[in-house]
Amino acid sequence: MLLTMDVGNTNIKIGLWRDNELASNWRVHTRPDLSGDEIGLMVDGFLKISHRGFADIEDLVVASVVPPMRPALERFCARYLHKRAIFVEGHSQKMIHVDYANPREVGADRVVVAIAAWSRFQESLVIIDFGTATTFDCVSAEGVYLGGAIAPGFRLSAETLFTKASLLPKMESFYKPVRAICKDTLNGLNAGLVLGYTALVEGLTQRIALEMPLKPKVVATGGLAALFASQTEIIEEVLPDLAMEGLKIVYDQKKW
């Protein structure tokens, strides 16, 4: 079995693959100070839920945008899996050409979701990834990563509002607004944040599409993708496990 990890600034997404099936997946908060043993304890618990153990894992493939976690992940892999972790880097992977001024600036997470989406559709694409930052990644019909745009993530924007505005209550969850004109603060906050961010997504995606060589298909991934897909027709499909799929594809093709 293959273990895949997408290490983001807010969450670590972990996937357990049995052949070509994503048998199990988990999400935990990112802690850059985790030790290799703490990672081992966490992963061991997840594997036991799936009635598996470290002996069942053939390899670990990682996309990380949190450099301080790399040594701990390497120690975890060496001690518990008796292997070297495979780190996919955006600039050095060989699955997709990265047309960027400095390819080293492109996060591995952005590249692996682009690889997964293009492998599925093989057409002009915009992939919106709702993470700590919301990224808009563009792939040509020929499978070239063209770059994209980066906006503050939805939750990051909300947290900034709650931190800076003393009288506004902090919201722990968000939902599809019924209307834009609200009669209470909580619904007003939810409407302003969700509808306002939807307008950002629509406007930026439309501008990006004008600059694409061909009209793109727009897909979304990330924790809040389903919420925003319910708000706008501009998102054509929600694919929550694109990062896991991209890591699996790179591993299978031995092109890391």
Summary of the structure (lengths in Angstrom):
residues: 256
radius of gyration: 19.1
end to end distance: 18.2
largest distance: 59.1
contacts: 818
relative contact order: 0.16
helix: 41%
strand: 25%
